[in-house]
Amino acid sequence: MPEDVEIEMLTYDLTSRRGTLCRRLYECIKSDVLSGKLSAGEKLPSKRSLARNLGVSAITVENAYDQLIAEGYAISEQRRGYYVSEYASKRKEIGNHATSPTWVVAPKGEERLYFDFSSNQTENANFPFSVWARMLRETISRRGAALLKKSPCGGVVELRRAIAGHLSSFRAMTVEPDQIFVGAGTEYLYGTLIQLLGREKIYCIETPGYKKLLKIYEHSGAQCRSARMDEHGVVVDELRAARADVAHLCPNHHFPTGITTPLSRRFEILAWVNESEGRYVIEDDYDSEFRLNGRPLPTLQSVDAEKVVYMNTFSKSLASTIRISYMVLPPALANRFYETLSFYSCTVSTFEQYALAAFIGQGYFEKHINRMRLHYKHKRARILSEIRAILPDEACQIEENDSGLHFILRLTTRRSDGEIQARLMEHGVRIAAISDYETGDVSGDSRRFILGYSNLDEERLRPSLELLRKAL
């Protein structure tokens, strides 16, 4: 019990601070404790006397004292009054460290660019805001109490049924809703897969490829290696050389090369995965909806449902900020998930899940995809025409693909990839090279650059292409 130590009446100018009177008084006393003006064991003025001195109500003082007690700056002794806590000095040290900003390194903000050849975001004007708003209103009015219930670990069954129906009609995949697991973005699902398959396995990604995958696997404690690609996709002998257990591939429209793996190579991949009991393929199908001509090739999952984990996202087909993705697990892995990881909560809000289920189930998603295919087909034609008009044939070759929302510019130049990028960046123009996505020991200049057109500003395209021509 602290000894009574006389303390002068506390006097503060509460008009110099913001917030409620209670908050202002609390901050003044806390500041005196942290600065050492009030030391451990000192008795604080009674509520009434301090209230009279400051011209505030006793309730205001009481609330300020209660907050100080809750945070460990003061204690209350029955029939004796309020005292500065004996832990005040320790609290002072912790508080000083907690409020010091010197060790915080904030991420850099987005660069201010005039033009970005490689942006993969979606255009605001193309999002079906009116329909989505109606789906949300209907969800709130019709679902009622269901919205406030905890979602199953794999997502609400209505959404999983809608996704299964979409995969059946669009990708000819026979999938049970209980094989589908919904999550807030593919990056979250990658982490879940690592827990499910095991950190002791060797994961292998394509090079060039999505470099963030390498970081995700390594930071999750898994060993990750790279497998070289040729003009048909990943080289299967590279998977064997890497001693891979799990191959993470984009066979339907590879990023960044745009390669669509032919059937012959797909059967080689499936032969490899079946050479060992513990092997799996993760099939990343992130923008398969945007095949501009004909139907896409069958997925690996539709050929071998026991060895392939299928993954897709609505970030490309709807909006880059809609963080709703899903994976389809083979039955054995789905059962393992329910047995070992079902304690995890679904990371997507039930409001958004039910709204998306209605959007798909009522046919709006299919209509949106069809409309966007036509839009992108026309936009792609306009961009290609502009490129051919400004860049001479001897300086540029266009590597096209019937899938996805980007293509490759192969430039004829003696300048390195870095020189081209630096010259453009001087004018606020960013462009990504295929060489930026190389992993492992592969290095060198490719003179091949990515042109993504989903969010490309057509009004600024011509002057940016003129800058590219000069950079060559």
N, C-alpha and C positions, 0 to 999 in steps of 0.2 A: 504494500500500500504506500503510495507516495506521501511524502511529508508536505505539509502546507507551506508553500513558498509564496511570500507576498509578491504580487505583481501589480504594476501600475495599470490603471484603467486603459483598455485598448481604445484607441481613437483612429478611425479610418475615414477617408473621403470616398464614400461609396458612389458618388456621382461620376467619378473618373473611370468607372468600369462599365462593361456591358453585361446584360443578363438580368435575371431577377435579383432582388435585394438579397435573398438567401444565398444565391450563387456568388454574388459580389463579396459578401461577408466571408463566406467559406474560403474563397480564393485569397482574401487578405490575410486571414489567420494562417492558412496553409503556407503562404509565402513567408510569413514571419517564422514559422517552424522550420522551413527548409533553409532560410537564411541564417538561422541561429539566434534570432532576436527572442524567440521563445524556446526555452530548452526543456529537456525531459524533467518531469516532476513539477513544473510550474503550474500553479492553480490558475485556471481561467476565470474571468469575472462571471458572476451569476447571470442567468438569462435576463432577469428583470433589470439588474443594474446596467448591463451592457446595452440592453434595449433602450433604457432611458438616456444613456450617454450618446447613443447613435441616432436616437429619434426614430426607431423602428419598433415593430411589434415584438413581443416576447416569442411568438410563434416563429418569426423570421430567424431569431437567434437560435431557437431550439432546433429548427431544421438544419441550420448551418452546422451546429454542434453534432447533430446526428450523422451528417455526411462525413465530418472529420473523424468521428468514431468508426464509421463503416470502413474508411480507408486507412485506419491505423494511426492517424495523427493525434488522436485524443482518446481518453478513457473517461468513464463516468463512475464515480464512487457513490454508493447509496448514502443519502443524507449528508454528504460531504461536498459534492459538486463535481465540476469538470476539471481535468488535468491534461497537460501535454503528455502524450504517451512516452513511456521509457524507451520505446523503439523509435522515437522520433529521429535520433541521429542516424540509425540504420535506414529509416525511411527517407531521410534526407539524401543519403548516398545513392540509394536506388533511384529516387526521384530525379536526381541530377543526371544520372546515367540515362534514365528513360526519356528525359526531355532533350538530351543533347542530339542534334541532328548531324553531327560531323561524320558519323560512320555510315549513314544511309546513302546508298548509291542508287538514285532513281534511274529507271530505264530512259533511254534517249527518246525524244519525241519523234514523230514522223517527219521525214525530210519534206521541205517545201519544194515541190517539183512543178515544172511546167508541163511535163508529159512523162508517162510511164508506159513503155512498150510491154512490160511484163506483168502488169497488174492482173490478178485473177479474181477480183471482186466482181459483184454483179451491179448492174445499173439500177438506180432507184426507180426510174420510170417503168421498169419491167416487172416490179414486184406487184402481185395482185392485192393491193392494200384493201380495196373495198370488199373483196370476197373473204379475205383473211379476217377482217374486222367482223363480218357477218358470222363467220365460223366461231369466233370468240364469243360474240353475243349469244349465239344459240347454245354454245357449250355452257355458258354461265346460267342461262335460263332453264336449260333442260337437265343438266347433270346434277345441279343442286349439291346435295350432301356428298355425292361421289367425288367431287372436286377436293374435298377436305379430308378424304381418306388417304392413307398411305398407299403409294403406288407399289405394286409387286416389284421385286428386284429387277426383273427383266423389262418392266414397262407395263402399262395398262393393256389388258388383253385386246381391247378394241383397236388400238394402234398396231399391235403385233399382227392381228388378223388382217388389217388393211394393208400392211407391208407385205404379208404373205400373198395376198391377192394380187398386189402390184407385181411382185416378182414372178408369179405364175403367168400373168398375162404378158408382161414385157420381156422377161428373161427366161421364160419356159422352165422355171425352177419349181420343183415340188418341195415345199417347205412347211413344216408344222409351226404354228405360232409359238409354241414352247421352245423352239430352237432359236428364236429371235430375241436378242437382248439390245435394249435401247440405252443410249448414253449421251451425255452432253459433249459431243465431239468425238472424232476418231482417236484423238490423243488420249483421252480418258480410257477408251476401249482398248487401245494398245497396252496400256498399263495393266488393265484387268486381264488381258490375255497372257501377259508375262507371268502374272501370279498363277493363272490356271495351268499353263503349259510347264512352267518351272524356270527359275533363273539359271539353273545349271545347264540348260540346253544352249546350243550355239545357234544364234539367229543370223540370217544372211539377207542382205538387201542388195538391190541392183545398183550398179554404178555405170553411168551417172544415174542419180536418183534423188529422192527426197531426203536431204541431209538431216532434217529434224528427226527422222526415224532413228538414225544412228545415235543422236543425243538421248532420245527417249529410252532406247534399249540400254545404253551404257549407264545412264543415270538411274535406271531401275535395277542395276546390279547384274544385268545379263551381258554375256559376251556377244558382240556383234561384229560380223565380217562382211566383206563386199564380194560380189560376183560380177564379173565383166559381162557386158552385153555385146551382141553383134546386130546385124540388120534384122534379125528375126526375134530378138528379145534376149532374155538371160541365157547364157551359155551353161548348159546343164553340167558339163565337166567342171566348170568353175564351182558349182554347188558341191560337187564331190570333193574337189580340192580343198574347199573351205571346211570340210567335214561338218556341213550344216545339218542341223536337226529340223530347223524351221526356216522356210524360204518365204520372205515377204515380197510379193511381186505385184506388178500392175500389168497384166497381160492384155487387157482389153483396150486400153489407151494409156501407154506409159508416159509418165511425166519425168523428165522434160522432153524426151526424144520424140514422143508421139507415135512410137512403134505399136502396132497391133500384132501380137504374137500369132502366127499361123497355126493351123490345126496340127501339123506335123510336130512342131516344137512343143505344143501343149501336151501331146501324148508322151513326148520325151520327159517333160516335167512330171507328169503323173506316174510314169514308170519309175522315175527317181524316187518320188515320195513313197512309193510302195515297196522299195527295196529294204526298208527298215520299219519295224513296228512303231517306233516312237516319232516318226517324221510327220510333219504337217506343212501345208502350204497356206499362207494367208493371202487371199485374193482380194486386192484393193481395187474396187470398181467405181471409183469416186465420181466420174463424169460420163458414165456409159450412156446416160439418157440422150446425150447430144451427138448421136451418130447421124450425119447429115444425109447420107445416101445408103439405102438398104437397111437390113436388120443387123444388129451386132452378132458376132460369133457366139456360140454357146459358152457359158461360163465354165470354168474348171469345176465349180461346185456341182453343176448340173450333170457332169460326167462322173465325178467321184465325190459323193456326199459324205463319205466316211473320213476323208483325208484333207478336205479343204474347208477352211474358215473363210466365209464370204463377208466382205465389209463394204458398206456404202454410207453416203451421207446426203442430207438435204441441203448442205451448205452451198453446193454448186447448182443444184436444180431449182432451188427457191431463193435463197439469199445467203451470202457468206457469213452473216451474223446470226443465222438460225443455227444454234449449236445442237442439232439433233442428228445423231448418227446411229447406226445399228450394225450388228454382226449376226451372222447365221452360223451357229455352231453345229458340228457333227453330233449326232445323238449321244455318243459316248462322252464327248466334252460337255454337252449341255447337262447331262446327268451329273457329271463331276462338278460343274458350276453350282447346281442346286444343292449338292451335298456339302460343298466346302466354302462357297462364296456367297450364298444366298442371304447372308446377314447384311450385305451391302445394300443400301437404299438406292433406288433409281435416281439418277442425277438430273433428270429432266422433269420440270414442273408438270403436274397433272393437267393444269389448264392448257398448256401447249400440246401435251400428248393427245388429249381429247379433241382439240381444235384440228390438229394435223390428221387425226383419224377420220374426222368428218370431211376434211378437205380432200383426202384420198378417196374415201368411201363414196362420196357424192360425185366423183368424176372430175373435180376441179383440177386435181394434180395432172391428170392425163391431158386435159385441155390446155393447161399452162405449158406443159412440156411441148405439145404440138405447136402451140403459138410461138414459143421461144425457138424451136428448131427452125421455123420459117424465118423468124426475125434474124437469127444468127447466120442463116444461109445467105440472106441478102446482104447483111453487114459484111460478112466475110468476102463476098464478091466485090463490094465497093472498095474494101481495103486492099485487096489484091490488085484491083485496077489502078488504085492510087500508087501502089508500090511500083508497078510496072511502068507507070508514066514518069516516075521521078528517078528511080534507080535503073541504070542501063543494064541490059541483059548480061553483059560481060562482068558486071560488078556484083550481081546478086542472083542467086537461085532460090526458089521457094520450094521447100519440102512440105508437101501437103499430106493430109491424112483425113479420112472421112469421119473421124471421131474427134470429140473434144473441142475445146474452145481456144486452142492455140496452134500455131504452126511454127516452122523453123525457117529463118533466113540464113542461108549460107552465103557469106560475103567473100568476095575475091579481093584480098588485100594482103600487103606485107606487114601491116600493123598487127600487134598482138591484141588479144581479147581485152586485156587491161587498158591498152592505149585507146582503143575505140570507146570503151566505157568512160574513161577519164575525160576524153575530148567532149563527149556528149554531156557528161555531168557538169562540165563548165557552164553549160547553157540550161541546166536544170532538167536534163532529159536522162532518164534511167533506162538501161536495157540490161537484161541478164543473158549470160552466155551459158551454153551447155557445159563448158568447163567449170563453171561455178558449182556444178552439182556432182562433180567427180569426188569419189571417196577412196580411201585406201591409198595405194601407191600410184594410182593413175594420175597423171598431171599433163599439162601442156595446153596449147591453144587449139581450139576447135574451129574458130572463125564461123561458128554456128550460134545464132542468137534466137532467143525466144520472143515471139510476138503473140501475146495473149490479147484477145479482142472482146472479151465479155464486157469489159468496162472501159474500152478504148474511146477516147474523146476524138471523134472524127474531125471536128473543127480544127484541132491542133495537130492532126496527123501530117498534113502536107508540110508545114514548116519544120516539123520534127524529122521528117524524112529528108528534107533538104540539109538539115544539120548532119544527119547520118551520111549522106552522100559526100559532104565536105570532109567528114571525119575519115573517110576511106582514103 
